[in-house]
Structure formats: C-alpha cells, structure tokens
Amino acid sequence: MISITSTIIVFLVIVVLRLIYFFTVKEDEINRIMVQINKWEERKKRAIEKKDMKMYRRVMREEKRIEKLKNQIEKKKMIGSISTTISWIIFFKITSDIVGSRPVVLFPLFNYSKIAYPTWFMINTIWGYLLVDKVIRLFIKNKSL
C-alpha cells in the first residue's frame, strides 16, 4: 500500500512541476519567435544559394535582431528550468520528510532489493516527468486542433 501511495505522491509532484514549467515558459510565444527566426534563416539560405549580394546584405542587417530573439528564447527556457529545478528540490525535501527514508518498494533492477522513498522519488521523477510531459503536450495539441 505504501508503494502505491508513494508513487501517487511522486506523480502528483511531477504534474505540479510540469505545470510550473508551463506557466513560467510561454511556449506559444517561443513558437512565434521561432517562426521569425526560421523565416530569416530561410531568406539567408536563399540569398546564399542565389549568390545575390544585395539580398544577402539586406538579410544580414537583421542578424542582431535575430540574435536577440535567440537569446530571449534561451532566457525563457532557462527561467523555466531553474524554477522547475528549485521546485523539485523543495518537493523532494518536503515529501522525503513526510514519508521518511523507509523502504517503499521492491525494485527489480536492483535484484529485488528494497528501495527507500528518496531513491524511488528520484527514479520516478526522471522517467515520469518525460511521460507526463508527453501526455500533457498531446492533450494541449489535441485541444488546440
């Protein structure tokens, strides 16, 4: 029973972590900026392929603006990562204090040894975050269609 409870706790934490990332990183804004960057890179590529110096100079005038946009994207993603990491540490500390370090599950990869809650938390958040992230992205994508 404690293994199910601890797993549910971990997955609730994962959902909260993903929501924190979702609210700190505006992905629609990042996608909008990426469209601008991709259009610029395509124009640059066309100018190089056509060997049109006039067009190339015109495109390269926007290079500083494009670099600023790329830096904006990196800053936004970094803020999301930092907020998620800090939240993960806080949740890890809180839930570990509540549950303690008693064994919660028998883990088959470690020769069916008993795994304590902190280890179980780490194992589940590593693969569980990716799973929850994929499900939430699919849900948002289907909702927007």
C-alpha positions, 0 to 999 in steps of 0.5 A: 500500500505504501508503494502505491501511495508513494508513487501517487505522491511522486506523480502528483509532484511531477504534474505540479512541476510540469505545470510550473514549467508551463506557466513560467515558459510561454511556449506559444510565444517561443513558437512565434519567435521561432517562426521569425527566426526560421523565416530569416534563416530561410531568406539567408539560405536563399540569398546564399544559394542565389549568390545575390549580394544585395539580398544577402546584405539586406538579410544580414542587417537583421542578424542582431535582431535575430540574435536577440530573439535567440537569446530571449528564447534561451532566457525563457527556457532557462527561467523555466528550468531553474524554477522547475529545478528549485521546485523539485528540490523543495518537493523532494525535501518536503515529501522525503520528510513526510514519508521518511527514508523507509523502504517503499518498494521492491525494485527489480533492477536492483535484484529485488532489493528494497528501495527507500522513498528518496531513491524511488522519488528520484527514479520516478521523477526522471522517467515520469516527468518525460511521460507526463510531459508527453501526455500533457503536450498531446492533450494541449495539441489535441485541444488546440486542433 
